[in-house]
């Protein structure tokens, strides 16, 4: 039987710089009848984690707590092994390797999730770091391209921020779905983006893609750094601008373009989809990983105790792909 009463976690009690993060021993969660306790092996440090930690955005604080953090442990994505199951759990057994989404609490040694959470079996042979890394980008990019954008084979897709966690997954997924892919990134990331399947790469330090003659069926602003207004001229007459970053501007643009027709601005809260839908996407992502269609991109790995350093690096805005907290031996499958 599982007997560890306490665990190490990265905790924060107030908003601010990475210095607010610290390692603390906290009670190990106990699974209920229909819950699974997962011993974590890896978890990504995402841009969203950093936004939640900073507390600078009112929209984020409405979710995390207005005055102070409502959830002391960050981390929404993970890979690990089932350590214990509740009495009513039938889907998983102790020792199963899994990856998925927890909502909060994944920057710790253990996390408790419902049996029917957005979680599935980790592909055999894939490291826990790789599984955790691909969760963030692919779980966002796949529903955006497939559902929100309605991507069809043969369409032309431009991905802005193509070297980030969402962007690297989007380049690979768009190519797999049959699109002609153009990636926008900096000079140092051009070779990476091309290796992931982009037919054309635009170096934003040298050229403004919004001034080009080419037109695209979909512009996916994976980094949330542009706007529908800026990208509108490079869209086809029925083209779609996609943004994973919510704000008053994109909401207003969505409302306006839904009325006037033609070129559309669209946002979707992919992380708020039903757990069953996200679990099905994870299964498909797992299959694509096993088939070599998707390749995780990991910039740097840190130990759990180095979470503050990981946050500092993500805060620079210059990561390639993903930054991962690794709780076990590097590359552990």
Secondary structure as UniProt FT lines:
FT   STRAND          6..11
FT   HELIX           18..20
FT   STRAND          22..27
FT   TURN            33..34
FT   STRAND          35..44
FT   HELIX           47..54
FT   HELIX           58..64
FT   STRAND          77..85
FT   TURN            87..88
FT   TURN            94..95
FT   STRAND          97..101
FT   STRAND          110..114
FT   TURN            115..116
FT   STRAND          119..121
FT   TURN            124..125
FT   HELIX           128..143
FT   HELIX           144..148
FT   TURN            153..154
FT   STRAND          156..160
FT   TURN            161..163
FT   HELIX           165..176
FT   TURN            177..178
FT   STRAND          180..185
FT   HELIX           187..189
FT   HELIX           190..195
FT   TURN            196..197
FT   STRAND          200..203
FT   TURN            204..206
FT   HELIX           209..211
FT   STRAND          216..221
FT   TURN            222..223
FT   HELIX           228..231
FT   HELIX           232..234
FT   STRAND          235..243
FT   HELIX           248..260
FT   STRAND          264..266
FT   HELIX           270..272
FT   HELIX           275..290
FT   TURN            291..292
FT   STRAND          298..303
FT   HELIX           304..306
FT   HELIX           307..315
FT   TURN            316..317
FT   STRAND          321..326
FT   TURN            330..331
//
